[in-house]
Amino acid sequence: MNDSDHKKLTFWGASPIIFVLTIIYAILIFFIDHLYGSIFEIDFISNRVSIVLAIVMLCIGIPLYIAVLKGLKAAYKKHELVKTGFFSICRNPLFAVVIYLLLPGLLLLFDSWILLTIPCFMYVMFKVFINREEHLMEKEFGQDYVAYKNNTSLLFPKLWNYKK
């Protein structure tokens, strides 16, 4: 029996390691941006457009994040596998909201394209570390999770699959 077999599924799953590594990367990228900021300026779209886009992304992302987190907390307390609502369009809607809406929306406000590599880095870390969580979900929920996994996107929301 290897060490991962002793692990239990926790509420936060793979999130802590992914967020810590992303924060370390973000510190490095912010430092590089601070040193060489002018070469990373976003000049392919106007500042006004990027601010409006950022505000729209944050206005959509913040309520979505809160709603998904509330649903996830309720399901965790009841020890239920959620397959409806946001979880019907992707298995990891919290990460989807952070990677596709919150981080890019926030980082667009800084007018630096190098900062937009942070959500890309987080995506890579997600892909690296999510397998352990997926394995634990399979152990916890069995064939029900396997069927859900086979029919639901890992991270990219497929809106046409939405089920109430």
C-alpha positions in Angstrom: 0.0 0.0 0.0 1.5 3.3 -1.0 1.3 6.6 0.9 -1.5 8.0 -1.3 -3.7 5.0 -0.2 -3.7 6.4 3.3 -5.0 9.8 2.3 -8.6 10.7 2.8 -10.6 13.0 0.6 -10.7 16.5 2.2 -12.9 19.4 1.4 -10.0 21.4 -0.1 -8.6 18.5 -2.2 -5.7 19.5 -4.4 -6.4 23.2 -3.9 -3.7 24.0 -1.3 -0.7 22.7 -3.3 -2.0 24.3 -6.5 -2.7 27.7 -4.9 0.7 27.7 -3.0 2.7 27.0 -6.2 0.6 29.5 -8.1 1.3 32.2 -5.4 5.0 31.5 -5.6 4.9 31.8 -9.4 2.8 35.0 -9.1 5.4 36.6 -6.8 8.1 35.9 -9.3 6.1 37.2 -12.2 5.0 40.3 -10.3 8.7 40.9 -9.5 9.7 40.5 -13.2 6.9 42.8 -14.2 8.0 45.4 -11.6 11.5 45.4 -13.0 10.7 45.4 -16.7 7.0 46.5 -16.7 7.1 48.7 -19.8 8.0 45.8 -22.1 5.0 43.8 -20.9 2.3 46.5 -21.3 -0.8 45.3 -23.0 -0.8 47.3 -26.2 -2.9 45.1 -28.5 -6.2 46.3 -26.9 -7.0 49.6 -25.3 -6.8 50.1 -21.6 -10.5 51.0 -21.5 -11.5 47.7 -23.2 -9.3 45.6 -20.8 -10.8 47.4 -17.8 -14.3 46.8 -19.0 -13.5 43.1 -19.8 -11.9 42.8 -16.3 -15.0 44.2 -14.6 -17.3 41.9 -16.5 -15.2 38.9 -15.7 -15.1 39.8 -12.0 -18.8 40.6 -11.9 -19.6 37.1 -13.4 -16.8 35.3 -11.5 -17.3 36.4 -7.9 -21.0 35.4 -7.6 -20.3 32.1 -9.5 -17.4 31.3 -7.1 -19.6 32.0 -4.1 -22.5 29.9 -5.4 -20.2 27.0 -6.3 -18.4 27.1 -3.0 -21.8 27.1 -1.1 -23.0 24.1 -3.1 -19.8 22.3 -2.6 -19.8 22.9 1.2 -23.4 21.6 1.5 -22.6 18.5 -0.5 -19.4 17.8 1.5 -21.3 18.0 4.8 -23.9 15.5 3.5 -21.2 13.4 1.9 -22.9 13.6 -1.6 -21.4 13.6 -5.0 -22.8 16.7 -6.8 -23.6 16.1 -10.5 -26.1 18.9 -11.1 -25.9 22.6 -11.4 -22.4 23.9 -12.0 -21.1 20.4 -11.5 -23.0 19.2 -14.5 -21.0 21.3 -16.8 -17.5 20.6 -15.3 -16.1 18.5 -12.5 -14.1 21.4 -11.0 -16.1 24.6 -11.3 -14.2 26.4 -8.6 -11.0 26.0 -10.5 -12.8 26.9 -13.7 -14.0 30.1 -12.2 -10.6 31.1 -10.8 -8.6 30.1 -13.9 -11.0 31.5 -16.6 -12.6 34.5 -14.9 -11.3 35.7 -11.5 -7.5 35.6 -12.1 -7.6 36.9 -15.7 -10.2 39.6 -14.7 -8.1 40.8 -11.7 -4.8 40.6 -13.7 -6.2 42.6 -16.7 -6.4 45.6 -14.3 -2.6 45.6 -14.1 -2.2 46.2 -17.9 0.6 43.6 -18.2 0.4 40.6 -20.5 3.1 38.7 -18.5 0.8 38.6 -15.5 -1.7 36.7 -17.6 0.7 33.8 -17.6 -0.4 33.2 -13.9 -3.7 31.6 -14.8 -1.9 29.5 -17.4 0.6 28.4 -14.7 -2.3 27.6 -12.4 -3.9 25.5 -15.2 -0.7 23.5 -15.6 -0.5 22.9 -11.8 -4.1 21.9 -11.8 -3.5 19.3 -14.5 -0.4 18.0 -12.6 -2.1 17.7 -9.2 -5.7 16.9 -9.8 -5.1 13.2 -10.5 -4.7 12.4 -6.8 -8.0 14.1 -6.0 -9.7 12.3 -8.9 -8.3 9.0 -7.5 -9.7 9.8 -4.1 -13.1 10.7 -5.5 -13.2 7.3 -7.3 -12.4 5.5 -4.1 -15.0 7.5 -2.2 -17.9 7.4 -4.6 -17.0 4.3 -6.8 -18.8 3.7 -10.1 -21.1 6.6 -9.6 -18.0 8.9 -9.8 -16.5 7.0 -12.7 -19.7 7.4 -14.7 -19.8 11.1 -13.8 -16.2 11.5 -14.7 -16.7 9.8 -18.1 -19.6 12.2 -19.0 -18.4 15.5 -17.5 -15.5 17.8 -18.5 -12.6 18.1 -16.1 -12.3 21.9 -16.2 -13.7 23.4 -19.4 -17.4 24.2 -18.8 -19.7 22.6 -21.4 -22.7 24.8 -20.9 -24.9 22.6 -23.1 -24.6 19.8 -20.5 -26.2 21.8 -17.7 -28.7 19.9 -15.5 -30.7 21.4 -12.7 
